[in-house]
Amino acid sequence: MNIKQRPGTPFAGTLTYIDHEYSIDFIHSEPDQYLDRTPDGVACVAINTLQIEVGLPRYEALHVWGYFPKISWTTAALPIPRSTPGVVQFVGSTFQRSIAYGVSDEDSWRREFDPRSGWIRVAPEGASAEHLTEIADGVLIGAADGQLSSIWMRPLFA
């Protein structure tokens, strides 16, 4: 999926992994900021059952959530990601309210967890160098050649 990254303010909130639900969720600390960016509702970009929530009508990535069981993660030594705060906008696609759109080759996306740093990286196998944008507290979106290339998450574990 094509994306455009630009400077901006990431959403303030808490990304949490909820062990007994096998899920990840984002709770906004400033609900008005969320409402301002979703006047026409939301859609999602799905990588299997992990969702990137997308605000309409601007197609901006807001945060992540979804069923995301630890059993699907592999342990890896991940580099500490370097990112810039900003906004990620999906371009060249049309989204409809309440619909989830899957990425191509979603089954090739690996889920890697570094227990030392707490970072999780979801990316296609063999992903290349990328530029990371922090869209929300604990949530980074990667782009390579204008394409969605990864999701980095650092949740609290509950």
N, C-alpha and C positions, 0 to 999 in steps of 0.2 A: 504494500500500500504506500502511496506517495504521501510524504509529509513535508511540512515546512516548519522550521524552528525559528523563533524570534525571541528577543528579550521580553521579559515580563515578570510578574510576581507569581510564584508557586502558591498553590492552595495550602493554607495552614490547617493542620489536623493531625490525626494519629492513624498510621497504618498498623493494623494488628492481624497477627495470625491466630485464629481461634481453633485450638487443637481439637476439641471435641466435635467441632463442625467440619474439620478438614478444609477450612476456608480462610480467605484473606478478605479484609474489609477496611474501608477508609471512613473515618468519622471526621467530618468537617468541624473546625473550631469556629468558623465564621460562616454560618448558613446563608447570610445575605450575599456573600461573595459567590456562592454556588448558584443562588437564584438569579443573580445578575447575568451569569454566563449560560443559563439554560432557559431563556424565555419561551422557547418552543419545545421544551422537553429534552429528552436524551435518546441516543442510540448507543450501540456498543460495537467495538472491534474485538472479536473473540479469537483467542489462541487456545483451542480446545475449550475448556471451561473457565479459563482466566479471561476476564473482561477488562478492556479499557473503556471507561465511560466517556462518551463524546457529547458535548453540549451542542444543542441546535439553537440557532441556525448557523453558527460560525464554525462548526466542526472542530472545536478545540478539545484536545484530550484533557480530562479533568482529574481522574484518579484511576486506580485499579480495584477490582473486587472479584470474587468468585470462588467456586469449588476448586481447591488447589492442594490435594493431599500430599503429605510429606513422602509417602511411599513412592511417588513419581519423581522425587528429587535425587540427584546424584551428588555426592560430596566432591568438592573441587576447591583448589586454592585459587581464588579469584583475586585479580588486582583490585586495589581500592579505587573505585571509579572517581573520575574527575568530571564535574559537570558545571554547567552554567544555569542559573535560574532563568526560567522563561516559559513560553507557551509553545505547544506543538499543535499544529493544525493539519488535519487530513485534507488533502487537495486532490482534485481530479476524480472524486467519487461523490455520489449523491446518497445521503443517508435519510431514512425515514424514521420517525419517532417510534421508539420501543422495539426496534429491530436490531438483532445482532448480526454483524457481518464478519465472516471468518476470513482469516488471512490464508493466502495460498500456501500449500505444503505445511499446514499447521502441525502435522505429525512429525515433521523433522525438527521442530523447535524443542531444544533440550532445556531441562530445568536443573540448574546447578546451584548448590548451596555451600557457602563457606562458613563453617561453624565458628571459626576464629573471629571473623569480622561481622557476621550476621547478615551479609549481603546474599541475595538470591538473584541469579541472572537467568532470564528466559530468552533464548535466542536460537536461530537455526544453526544446525551443525555447520562448522566452518565459517561462521560469520566473520566479516572483515573489520578493519578499523572503523571506528564510528565516533560521532560527536554526540555527547549526552546532554540532555536538557532536563533539569529538575522541574517537573510540572506540579508536584505536591510534596509535602514533607515525606521523605522516605521512598519517593517514586521518581525514577529517572526513565526517560524514553530515549533510545538510541536511534540515530539515523546514519545510514551509509549511502552515498550517492542519491540522496533525496528519498530513500525508502526506509520504512520502519525496519529496524534491524535488531532491536532488543528492548526488553523491559528489565530494569534493575529495581529491586525492592529491598528495603531494610525494615522489616516489621518488628513490632514488639510481639513477644510470644505470650499468649494467655491460655 
